[in-house]
Amino acid sequence: MSQHKKYPRKSRGKRRNTGLKTIFALAIILVGMWLGVDQQPSNLASMVNNLTSSLFHSNKSVESDQLAKLDYHSGDPSCIFVNHNKAQLDPNSWKTNKVIYSDLDNFNRTSTGNLAYLEPRNVVSDDNRVRQYVEPTAWHQKFLDGQPIINRGHLIAYSISGGISSSGQYNPTDTSGDQNNPKNLFTQTSFSNQRVQTIFESKIRESLRRGNKVIFFAKPIFRGNELMARGIHLEAISTDRTLNFNVYLFNVQPGIQFDYATGRSRVDRTMKVPEP
């Protein structure tokens, strides 16, 4: 699928940090007070929030072909917009309920991405989870404070792929979703998987439960020949266009630094990853 995707060629400026947004907001408040602006506090706060939100959104939108070059720094947002959060998928291309699983690359990585054409019958319960045993590239499990630092990340979540076999075709007897398909797995941090990606998977589930059909594309982003993805690119759109997002999730974990070439890790308590 990815060889046919068209990506934007223009970005909207350099990234700004949270401190800069705060300075802008405070400056506006102080200027308003100095000028004696006749504003109710709630109106002034709304004006500031709108401005800082605009700054954040416009400067956190990146080109999809630049994702592999992005470095994550402690304290940065764990999720940023691609193409100003607008999917580059055509709702009219939805024809048949299926998932297109791309072949693994020469390094056994899921670097091409998978494309799903989903409908309400694909939503399944978490109770249908089965034991997972596939170890994707860069799989080196460790624990921090008693919790695992990595998961087997699914490109197309099992909770929205009920009835889809490993071949990508719908099979009504397969109620658990595709959970152990090597073409659908990558080494993902627990934070990225459980705290961030689930937000967008929930949006898809909600849309499907409302009776919509959804096109969903998920692609782990690797830099060069590295075995651990730097992040994952997600975009989805419903056929009625009420669901529409395009985001990049950094594959990072609080308190941990990764060697993305191998997937090996070390504890670094200074690594901070804010909640999305």
Backbone bond lengths (Angstrom), bond angles and torsions (degrees), N, CA, C in turn:
res aa  C-N    CA-C-N  psi(-1)  N-CA   C-N-CA  omega(-1)  CA-C   N-CA-C  phi
1 M - - - 1.459 - - 1.516 111.35 -
2 S 1.333 116.42 -40.42 1.448 119.04 -171.15 1.512 113.43 -64.26
3 Q 1.354 117.01 -26.67 1.443 117.45 -179.55 1.522 112.26 -68.32
4 H 1.346 117.01 -15.69 1.463 120.40 179.50 1.519 112.31 -100.15
5 K 1.340 118.52 -5.85 1.458 120.12 -175.97 1.515 111.00 -74.68
6 K 1.317 116.12 143.89 1.452 121.71 175.17 1.515 108.60 -106.59
7 Y 1.305 116.50 131.43 1.446 120.38 -177.82 1.515 110.66 -114.53
8 P 1.356 116.60 154.53 1.462 118.90 -179.92 1.499 111.03 -70.20
9 R 1.316 116.25 155.04 1.455 121.17 -178.21 1.516 112.51 -112.88
10 K 1.325 115.42 5.85 1.449 118.26 -177.41 1.499 110.45 -130.43
11 S 1.332 117.78 133.35 1.450 121.51 174.61 1.514 108.64 -107.65
12 R 1.322 116.74 174.72 1.446 120.87 -175.66 1.513 111.08 -117.97
13 G 1.343 118.52 60.46 1.448 120.66 171.44 1.500 113.97 90.33
14 K 1.330 114.95 176.83 1.447 121.18 -177.66 1.517 110.49 -84.62
15 R 1.321 115.73 158.54 1.454 120.47 -179.83 1.515 109.93 -73.56
16 R 1.339 115.80 143.35 1.454 121.70 175.23 1.519 108.18 -114.40
17 N 1.321 116.64 150.85 1.453 118.13 -179.96 1.511 111.87 -90.94
18 T 1.330 114.53 170.95 1.447 120.44 -175.60 1.519 111.57 -62.37
19 G 1.351 116.67 -35.15 1.453 120.45 -179.49 1.508 112.00 -60.59
20 L 1.329 117.51 -38.36 1.458 121.26 179.64 1.516 110.74 -66.25
21 K 1.322 117.08 -40.33 1.456 119.96 177.33 1.528 110.89 -61.28
22 T 1.338 115.36 -41.14 1.455 119.55 -179.49 1.519 111.01 -63.50
23 I 1.348 116.70 -41.47 1.460 121.28 179.00 1.520 110.41 -60.64
24 F 1.332 117.57 -44.77 1.464 121.43 177.71 1.524 110.45 -59.37
25 A 1.324 116.07 -45.51 1.457 120.16 -177.17 1.520 110.96 -63.25
26 L 1.338 116.67 -46.50 1.461 120.80 -179.97 1.528 111.01 -63.61
27 A 1.333 115.37 -38.57 1.466 119.02 -180.00 1.516 110.96 -61.79
28 I 1.324 115.78 -41.43 1.465 119.87 -179.93 1.528 110.74 -64.20
29 I 1.331 115.65 -42.62 1.462 119.88 179.51 1.520 110.70 -61.98
30 L 1.350 116.88 -46.24 1.455 121.34 -178.25 1.527 111.77 -64.52
31 V 1.331 116.00 -42.17 1.469 119.60 178.04 1.518 110.38 -63.20
32 G 1.327 115.90 -41.52 1.462 119.67 178.84 1.509 111.89 -61.76
33 M 1.339 115.96 -41.32 1.457 120.06 178.62 1.529 110.70 -66.59
34 W 1.349 117.23 -42.60 1.461 122.51 -178.42 1.523 111.63 -62.68
35 L 1.333 115.59 -39.00 1.454 120.22 -179.24 1.522 112.39 -82.53
36 G 1.318 115.65 -6.80 1.467 118.49 -179.01 1.504 112.33 68.80
37 V 1.317 115.92 37.48 1.469 119.76 -178.99 1.518 109.80 -58.96
38 D 1.311 115.64 130.19 1.456 120.95 -179.07 1.519 109.43 -82.63
39 Q 1.359 114.24 78.53 1.460 120.14 -176.91 1.518 108.79 -127.93
40 Q 1.290 117.02 136.94 1.454 119.67 168.79 1.515 108.01 -68.27
41 P 1.355 119.09 148.56 1.461 121.14 -179.16 1.511 112.94 -53.12
42 S 1.335 116.26 -39.21 1.464 118.08 -177.80 1.520 111.29 -67.35
43 N 1.358 116.67 -36.68 1.459 120.17 179.40 1.525 110.99 -68.36
44 L 1.343 115.24 -41.21 1.459 119.25 179.30 1.519 110.25 -65.12
45 A 1.339 116.23 -42.33 1.466 119.96 178.78 1.516 110.42 -62.67
46 S 1.333 115.93 -39.01 1.462 119.76 179.15 1.515 110.65 -63.03
47 M 1.355 116.28 -41.63 1.455 120.60 179.38 1.524 110.93 -61.90
48 V 1.342 115.52 -43.69 1.464 120.28 179.46 1.525 110.65 -65.03
49 N 1.337 116.19 -44.01 1.464 119.60 -179.71 1.515 111.50 -61.91
50 N 1.329 116.28 -39.94 1.461 119.81 179.47 1.519 111.24 -64.11
51 L 1.342 116.04 -40.57 1.457 119.45 -179.13 1.520 111.26 -67.70
52 T 1.339 116.21 -48.53 1.462 118.86 -177.70 1.524 110.50 -66.35
53 S 1.341 117.23 -34.61 1.461 120.24 176.83 1.517 109.84 -63.56
54 S 1.340 116.41 -42.23 1.461 120.47 179.11 1.517 110.82 -63.35
55 L 1.326 116.72 -41.73 1.467 120.04 178.13 1.522 110.59 -61.62
56 F 1.334 115.18 -46.08 1.458 119.27 -177.97 1.524 111.22 -61.88
57 H 1.319 116.34 -50.43 1.461 119.61 -175.14 1.530 111.46 -64.85
58 S 1.322 117.29 -44.22 1.463 119.06 -174.56 1.519 111.38 -69.05
59 N 1.320 116.86 -31.37 1.457 119.51 -176.50 1.519 113.52 -96.27
60 K 1.324 117.09 -1.59 1.451 120.08 177.16 1.524 111.43 -108.63
61 S 1.297 117.24 11.14 1.453 120.67 176.42 1.521 108.42 -96.81
62 V 1.326 116.67 129.11 1.456 120.76 -174.31 1.518 110.50 -126.16
63 E 1.320 115.35 167.69 1.453 121.17 174.36 1.527 109.19 -79.54
64 S 1.310 117.05 138.70 1.459 120.13 -178.65 1.520 112.32 -64.06
65 D 1.347 117.77 -29.78 1.461 118.47 -179.44 1.530 112.08 -81.20
66 Q 1.323 117.09 2.45 1.455 121.52 176.56 1.525 112.33 -104.78
67 L 1.309 118.40 -1.79 1.457 121.54 -172.19 1.525 112.99 -60.14
68 A 1.324 117.65 -42.44 1.463 120.43 -177.20 1.525 112.37 -65.11
69 K 1.315 117.54 -18.39 1.465 121.19 -178.29 1.525 112.79 -88.04
70 L 1.326 116.60 -10.20 1.455 119.90 -176.16 1.519 111.61 -74.88
71 D 1.327 116.32 134.00 1.465 122.25 174.12 1.525 108.39 -105.27
72 Y 1.319 115.03 138.82 1.455 119.14 176.54 1.525 109.66 -92.36
73 H 1.334 116.19 136.61 1.462 122.42 176.73 1.523 108.97 -120.52
74 S 1.300 115.51 141.51 1.459 121.53 -178.88 1.521 111.03 -47.35
75 G 1.330 116.12 130.36 1.456 121.75 179.30 1.509 114.97 91.54
76 D 1.339 118.30 -11.43 1.465 121.47 177.54 1.538 110.18 -67.60
77 P 1.336 117.98 159.63 1.476 119.83 172.80 1.525 110.20 -59.97
78 S 1.316 116.31 142.62 1.469 120.96 -179.68 1.522 111.87 -82.42
79 C 1.335 116.59 -10.65 1.462 122.02 -177.33 1.517 108.89 -141.25
80 I 1.326 117.62 133.02 1.459 121.63 177.96 1.525 109.79 -131.23
81 F 1.321 115.25 160.64 1.456 120.83 -178.93 1.526 111.50 -82.39
82 V 1.326 114.96 148.04 1.456 123.07 170.57 1.530 106.63 -117.66
83 N 1.325 116.72 136.46 1.468 120.34 -179.83 1.531 111.65 51.45
84 H 1.344 115.52 39.92 1.462 121.90 178.39 1.526 112.09 56.46
85 N 1.320 114.45 37.00 1.467 123.37 175.02 1.526 112.84 66.71
86 K 1.315 118.17 24.33 1.457 121.95 178.08 1.527 110.05 -111.80
87 A 1.318 116.21 124.39 1.464 120.85 -179.44 1.520 110.89 -65.39
88 Q 1.330 115.35 146.48 1.464 121.06 175.23 1.533 109.50 -107.44
89 L 1.309 114.73 48.44 1.454 123.13 179.29 1.523 107.97 -118.46
90 D 1.305 116.28 145.67 1.460 121.64 -177.30 1.528 109.52 -97.00
91 P 1.336 118.84 110.94 1.470 120.81 179.82 1.524 112.80 -57.29
92 N 1.318 116.91 -27.00 1.464 120.48 -178.59 1.525 113.19 -73.24
93 S 1.338 116.31 -9.63 1.470 118.85 -179.88 1.529 112.11 -82.53
94 W 1.330 117.51 -6.61 1.469 120.70 178.55 1.530 109.16 -69.78
95 K 1.345 116.01 116.12 1.468 120.89 -179.21 1.529 111.60 -124.79
96 T 1.356 116.22 -46.19 1.465 121.20 -173.34 1.525 110.05 -136.89
97 N 1.320 116.26 142.27 1.461 122.42 177.88 1.535 109.88 -69.21
98 K 1.338 116.12 108.66 1.460 120.10 -177.81 1.526 110.02 -165.48
99 V 1.332 115.50 170.93 1.464 122.44 171.19 1.516 107.99 -127.05
100 I 1.310 116.54 131.73 1.461 121.30 175.08 1.524 107.42 -95.47
101 Y 1.340 115.64 105.41 1.463 121.30 179.19 1.527 108.71 -91.62
102 S 1.307 116.67 119.84 1.465 120.49 179.37 1.519 110.35 -78.31
103 D 1.328 115.99 149.70 1.455 120.69 177.12 1.527 110.68 -66.78
104 L 1.331 115.72 153.12 1.461 120.66 174.77 1.523 109.22 -66.78
105 D 1.325 116.33 151.36 1.464 119.30 179.12 1.529 110.55 -83.35
106 N 1.322 117.34 -171.40 1.468 121.57 -176.39 1.517 113.51 -65.98
107 F 1.343 116.41 -14.61 1.465 121.16 177.75 1.525 111.30 -104.99
108 N 1.336 116.38 14.61 1.463 123.28 -178.78 1.527 112.71 62.84
109 R 1.321 116.99 30.12 1.457 122.07 179.96 1.531 110.84 -102.23
110 T 1.314 115.33 152.80 1.465 121.32 175.37 1.525 108.96 -88.76
111 S 1.305 116.71 58.92 1.464 121.61 -170.01 1.521 114.38 -85.04
112 T 1.331 117.72 -12.09 1.471 120.47 -177.44 1.518 112.10 -89.22
113 G 1.325 116.68 -29.99 1.459 120.13 179.15 1.517 113.14 95.08
114 N 1.323 116.26 159.01 1.456 123.10 -178.89 1.523 110.88 -120.56
115 L 1.328 115.20 148.42 1.460 122.08 -177.38 1.526 109.05 -122.26
116 A 1.340 116.25 126.09 1.465 120.85 -176.87 1.518 111.27 -118.18
117 Y 1.324 115.34 137.37 1.458 122.79 172.51 1.533 106.10 -111.09
118 L 1.309 116.24 103.54 1.459 121.79 -167.42 1.520 112.22 -110.23
119 E 1.336 114.91 154.97 1.452 121.30 175.31 1.530 108.49 -142.92
120 P 1.338 118.79 172.10 1.470 120.52 -173.19 1.524 115.34 -53.61
121 R 1.311 119.24 -33.79 1.465 120.21 -177.00 1.525 112.63 -67.98
122 N 1.320 118.14 -10.08 1.461 120.79 179.46 1.526 113.69 -83.28
123 V 1.333 117.33 -10.95 1.463 120.10 179.36 1.528 109.36 -75.44
124 V 1.353 115.77 126.34 1.465 120.67 -179.90 1.523 109.29 -128.89
125 S 1.308 115.05 163.04 1.459 121.98 -178.08 1.519 111.33 -80.35
126 D 1.340 115.78 151.67 1.461 120.63 174.47 1.520 111.87 -61.57
127 D 1.327 116.66 -19.95 1.468 120.42 179.65 1.520 111.53 -65.33
128 N 1.324 117.21 -15.21 1.467 121.26 -177.68 1.525 112.51 -88.16
129 R 1.326 117.38 8.46 1.462 119.72 178.87 1.533 110.05 -63.62
130 V 1.325 116.39 138.24 1.461 121.90 177.44 1.524 108.66 -115.25
131 R 1.331 115.72 169.00 1.461 119.92 -179.69 1.529 109.60 -65.78
132 Q 1.324 115.68 133.37 1.461 119.92 -179.80 1.531 109.39 -104.32
133 Y 1.325 115.33 138.38 1.459 119.60 -174.62 1.530 113.82 -134.15
134 V 1.327 118.65 -12.30 1.466 121.30 -179.19 1.528 109.49 -69.23
135 E 1.328 116.94 137.04 1.459 121.95 175.65 1.529 108.43 -112.68
136 P 1.326 117.57 102.93 1.472 120.51 -179.68 1.528 110.68 -67.01
137 T 1.313 116.38 172.37 1.464 120.12 177.48 1.527 109.63 -58.13
138 A 1.346 115.67 146.17 1.473 123.69 178.78 1.524 112.48 70.65
139 W 1.319 117.45 23.56 1.467 120.27 -179.16 1.528 110.07 -80.98
140 H 1.322 116.51 105.46 1.471 123.14 176.31 1.520 106.78 -138.55
141 Q 1.324 115.89 88.73 1.460 120.13 -174.60 1.527 111.61 -73.34
142 K 1.324 115.09 136.40 1.455 123.20 171.63 1.521 107.85 -139.31
143 F 1.334 114.74 169.63 1.455 120.02 -179.22 1.518 109.51 -126.62
144 L 1.314 115.90 140.41 1.455 122.79 176.07 1.525 107.48 -125.84
145 D 1.318 115.42 122.63 1.468 120.95 -176.57 1.525 111.14 54.73
146 G 1.336 114.93 37.09 1.458 120.68 176.67 1.510 115.78 80.98
147 Q 1.350 117.11 1.99 1.457 120.44 -177.91 1.529 110.97 -115.09
148 P 1.349 117.97 142.60 1.470 120.36 178.76 1.519 110.62 -66.18
149 I 1.320 116.23 144.09 1.463 119.70 -178.94 1.522 112.32 -93.78
150 I 1.324 118.79 -16.62 1.464 121.30 178.78 1.524 110.95 -130.62
151 N 1.322 114.57 156.59 1.463 123.42 176.02 1.522 109.28 -128.00
152 R 1.325 114.74 166.09 1.460 120.14 166.40 1.531 106.38 -83.24
153 G 1.305 115.68 100.25 1.457 119.90 -176.47 1.513 111.42 -81.41
154 H 1.326 116.11 128.54 1.469 120.82 176.68 1.518 110.09 -91.24
155 L 1.320 115.88 132.46 1.461 118.99 173.86 1.524 109.06 -65.58
156 I 1.328 116.72 -53.56 1.462 122.08 174.63 1.526 106.58 -105.12
157 A 1.304 117.48 110.85 1.461 122.55 -173.07 1.522 111.66 -58.40
158 Y 1.332 115.80 142.78 1.461 119.18 179.39 1.530 110.95 -63.86
159 S 1.337 117.43 -27.63 1.465 120.22 -177.27 1.522 113.25 -70.82
160 I 1.345 116.70 -11.70 1.474 119.70 177.01 1.527 111.27 -121.62
161 S 1.338 116.02 13.94 1.470 118.34 -178.63 1.522 112.14 -124.45
162 G 1.316 116.87 26.52 1.458 119.92 178.11 1.521 111.71 -57.39
163 G 1.334 115.37 133.18 1.458 119.69 179.58 1.505 114.52 87.20
164 I 1.337 117.69 -5.84 1.465 120.54 179.40 1.525 109.25 -93.09
165 S 1.322 116.78 120.64 1.462 121.19 -179.91 1.521 110.23 -80.48
166 S 1.332 116.81 173.43 1.463 121.31 -179.93 1.527 112.00 -64.49
167 S 1.336 116.24 -18.07 1.463 119.85 176.06 1.528 111.56 -80.81
168 G 1.329 115.51 -10.56 1.453 120.60 179.97 1.512 114.51 94.08
169 Q 1.335 117.30 -1.50 1.464 121.20 -179.02 1.530 110.89 -94.37
170 Y 1.321 116.31 152.53 1.460 120.13 179.80 1.519 110.77 -75.56
171 N 1.339 115.33 132.28 1.464 122.50 178.25 1.528 106.83 -136.88
172 P 1.311 119.09 108.36 1.471 121.65 -174.21 1.521 114.14 -60.57
173 T 1.333 118.65 -19.07 1.465 120.27 179.97 1.534 112.08 -82.30
174 D 1.323 117.16 -11.36 1.466 121.15 179.69 1.524 108.49 -95.94
175 T 1.336 116.40 90.87 1.465 121.02 -172.88 1.528 113.14 -92.28
176 S 1.320 117.82 -7.77 1.464 119.51 -174.02 1.526 113.34 -91.23
177 G 1.328 117.13 -9.25 1.458 118.82 -174.76 1.516 110.03 80.23
178 D 1.302 116.16 170.53 1.465 121.55 -175.59 1.527 109.15 -90.52
179 Q 1.322 117.31 102.70 1.462 121.04 -171.38 1.519 114.92 -109.52
180 N 1.313 119.19 -22.72 1.458 121.20 -175.89 1.525 112.17 -123.72
181 N 1.310 116.94 33.43 1.455 122.18 177.58 1.528 108.73 -89.90
182 P 1.344 119.18 114.89 1.467 120.84 -179.66 1.529 113.29 -55.50
183 K 1.343 116.50 -26.81 1.468 120.22 179.77 1.529 112.27 -74.22
184 N 1.325 116.26 -5.53 1.465 120.37 -175.44 1.532 111.94 -121.33
185 L 1.328 117.65 16.43 1.461 120.99 -174.11 1.521 112.13 -130.52
186 F 1.318 115.45 147.66 1.463 121.39 171.26 1.518 108.38 -150.19
187 T 1.316 116.63 161.32 1.459 120.89 179.12 1.522 108.59 -76.28
188 Q 1.330 115.25 113.52 1.458 121.66 -175.60 1.525 109.43 -124.24
189 T 1.316 116.68 141.99 1.457 118.61 178.55 1.526 109.75 -66.56
190 S 1.321 114.73 153.11 1.463 119.46 179.05 1.521 110.98 -60.49
191 F 1.340 116.65 -39.10 1.462 120.61 -179.33 1.524 110.68 -64.38
192 S 1.320 117.24 -48.95 1.459 121.19 -179.12 1.519 111.13 -60.83
193 N 1.315 116.25 -39.88 1.457 121.35 -176.29 1.529 111.82 -74.94
194 Q 1.332 115.76 -52.95 1.458 120.42 -169.70 1.526 114.52 -89.25
195 R 1.330 117.38 -24.39 1.463 119.55 -175.70 1.522 113.04 -105.84
196 V 1.330 117.36 -20.18 1.457 119.25 -175.25 1.533 111.63 -118.80
197 Q 1.322 117.40 -57.04 1.468 118.53 -175.28 1.522 111.67 -62.20
198 T 1.328 116.44 -32.62 1.469 118.93 -179.91 1.533 112.14 -61.59
199 I 1.327 116.68 -27.78 1.474 119.97 178.01 1.528 110.28 -59.84
200 F 1.327 115.65 -44.83 1.463 120.05 -176.37 1.530 111.51 -79.17
201 E 1.329 116.84 -31.93 1.461 119.27 174.34 1.536 110.39 -65.25
202 S 1.329 115.99 -35.39 1.461 119.70 177.30 1.532 111.03 -64.38
203 K 1.325 116.29 -38.40 1.462 120.09 177.37 1.530 110.57 -60.68
204 I 1.329 115.62 -40.31 1.467 119.90 179.16 1.523 110.22 -66.90
205 R 1.340 116.92 -45.66 1.465 120.04 179.17 1.527 111.38 -58.29
206 E 1.334 114.98 -44.27 1.468 118.79 -179.64 1.525 111.46 -61.48
207 S 1.316 116.61 -40.79 1.460 120.64 179.29 1.525 110.76 -65.30
208 L 1.332 116.14 -43.34 1.460 119.91 179.12 1.527 111.14 -63.74
209 R 1.316 116.37 -40.18 1.465 119.82 -179.83 1.517 112.19 -66.65
210 R 1.330 117.01 -22.71 1.462 120.56 175.48 1.526 111.63 -81.47
211 G 1.339 116.24 2.34 1.452 120.29 176.81 1.511 114.80 95.96
212 N 1.332 117.04 5.81 1.454 120.01 -178.98 1.528 111.76 -82.25
213 K 1.313 115.17 161.64 1.450 122.37 168.03 1.527 107.30 -105.01
214 V 1.337 115.98 144.18 1.466 120.45 -172.24 1.523 110.54 -132.65
215 I 1.327 115.27 138.62 1.461 121.56 169.54 1.522 107.31 -103.77
216 F 1.331 116.88 129.37 1.457 121.80 -173.88 1.527 109.27 -133.53
217 F 1.324 116.02 127.94 1.465 121.80 178.08 1.518 109.15 -120.56
218 A 1.336 116.90 132.02 1.461 122.02 179.87 1.527 109.18 -134.63
219 K 1.328 115.69 128.62 1.456 120.34 -176.52 1.532 110.93 -140.53
220 P 1.334 118.24 113.90 1.464 119.75 172.13 1.525 109.65 -64.67
221 I 1.311 116.64 140.56 1.458 121.79 -176.95 1.520 109.77 -107.51
222 F 1.330 115.73 113.48 1.462 122.44 178.83 1.525 109.41 -104.70
223 R 1.317 115.91 148.31 1.463 120.68 175.06 1.527 108.73 -102.71
224 G 1.323 116.27 116.82 1.466 120.20 179.99 1.512 111.49 58.39
225 N 1.340 116.01 -130.29 1.456 121.65 -178.06 1.525 112.97 -97.33
226 E 1.322 118.00 14.49 1.458 120.49 -179.48 1.525 110.71 -61.47
227 L 1.324 116.08 146.92 1.464 120.83 -175.95 1.521 113.61 -92.39
228 M 1.332 116.80 -15.36 1.466 120.66 177.48 1.518 108.91 -110.95
229 A 1.318 115.76 131.96 1.464 120.38 -178.45 1.527 110.77 -67.13
230 R 1.325 116.07 143.13 1.462 121.52 175.23 1.531 110.77 -76.31
231 G 1.329 115.98 -23.01 1.462 120.64 -179.39 1.510 109.82 -178.24
232 I 1.307 116.22 -172.29 1.457 120.62 177.37 1.523 109.18 -136.94
233 H 1.332 114.70 135.39 1.467 123.03 -179.51 1.526 107.83 -98.81
234 L 1.329 116.27 123.11 1.456 122.22 -179.25 1.523 110.11 -122.81
235 E 1.300 116.17 134.27 1.465 119.20 170.32 1.517 109.46 -145.39
236 A 1.319 115.02 144.89 1.466 120.56 -178.19 1.513 110.11 -150.02
237 I 1.331 114.41 150.83 1.460 120.35 175.16 1.527 107.86 -149.76
238 S 1.322 116.22 139.76 1.463 120.52 176.22 1.525 108.93 -90.71
239 T 1.311 115.56 159.58 1.460 119.31 -176.33 1.521 111.88 -66.87
240 D 1.355 117.23 -21.24 1.468 119.23 175.85 1.530 111.04 -96.55
241 R 1.347 116.49 2.97 1.471 124.55 175.23 1.525 114.38 67.73
242 T 1.330 118.09 11.08 1.469 119.19 176.44 1.524 111.28 -75.24
243 L 1.313 117.63 -23.20 1.466 123.12 172.60 1.515 107.32 -105.80
244 N 1.325 115.97 128.16 1.461 119.31 -178.12 1.528 108.43 -162.25
245 F 1.329 117.39 107.56 1.460 120.07 175.90 1.514 110.77 -144.96
246 N 1.340 115.03 159.25 1.460 122.80 -179.39 1.525 106.57 -153.07
247 V 1.323 116.83 104.65 1.462 120.58 -170.91 1.525 111.79 -136.63
248 Y 1.312 114.70 161.04 1.464 122.23 174.10 1.517 108.11 -125.05
249 L 1.335 116.39 126.84 1.454 122.59 -179.51 1.523 108.86 -107.70
250 F 1.310 117.34 122.74 1.454 120.36 176.03 1.528 109.82 -69.70
251 N 1.322 116.32 137.81 1.463 122.29 -179.35 1.528 108.62 -89.70
252 V 1.327 115.32 75.43 1.462 121.86 -174.05 1.522 110.21 -130.17
253 Q 1.326 114.95 162.67 1.463 121.53 -176.76 1.519 109.54 -139.18
254 P 1.329 118.47 129.13 1.468 119.90 176.55 1.529 111.62 -56.68
255 G 1.336 115.83 134.48 1.455 120.53 176.74 1.512 115.59 80.62
256 I 1.350 116.75 6.30 1.470 120.27 -175.58 1.524 110.24 -135.28
257 Q 1.319 116.08 139.70 1.457 123.02 169.92 1.524 108.30 -112.35
258 F 1.331 117.33 134.53 1.463 121.91 -178.47 1.526 111.46 -109.93
259 D 1.323 114.98 145.47 1.457 121.66 164.87 1.522 105.36 -94.16
260 Y 1.327 116.68 102.17 1.460 120.14 -172.90 1.525 112.88 -69.40
261 A 1.318 117.38 -16.23 1.465 119.64 176.86 1.522 110.93 -66.52
262 T 1.327 115.79 -33.79 1.470 120.43 -175.02 1.520 113.42 -120.84
263 G 1.317 117.38 -24.43 1.454 121.17 -174.38 1.510 113.53 92.03
264 R 1.323 117.42 -2.95 1.465 120.12 178.45 1.529 109.59 -73.08
265 S 1.320 115.46 157.40 1.460 119.34 -170.27 1.523 111.61 -141.23
266 R 1.336 114.38 165.72 1.460 121.10 174.15 1.519 108.48 -144.63
267 V 1.311 115.63 153.21 1.458 120.51 179.51 1.522 109.53 -73.83
268 D 1.337 116.02 134.05 1.462 122.75 175.51 1.523 106.68 -145.29
269 R 1.323 115.98 97.07 1.456 120.70 -175.81 1.517 113.01 -65.65
270 T 1.331 117.51 -14.09 1.466 119.59 178.54 1.524 112.53 -81.12
271 M 1.341 117.20 -10.61 1.470 120.16 179.15 1.524 109.35 -75.13
272 K 1.327 115.02 111.12 1.463 121.23 -179.69 1.532 109.73 -109.84
273 V 1.317 115.76 132.02 1.465 121.23 177.36 1.520 107.77 -127.07
274 P 1.326 118.31 106.71 1.465 120.13 -177.17 1.523 112.67 -68.27
275 E 1.315 115.19 151.88 1.457 120.26 175.17 1.530 109.10 -65.34
276 P 1.328 117.54 144.61 1.472 119.39 179.89 1.528 111.31 -70.42
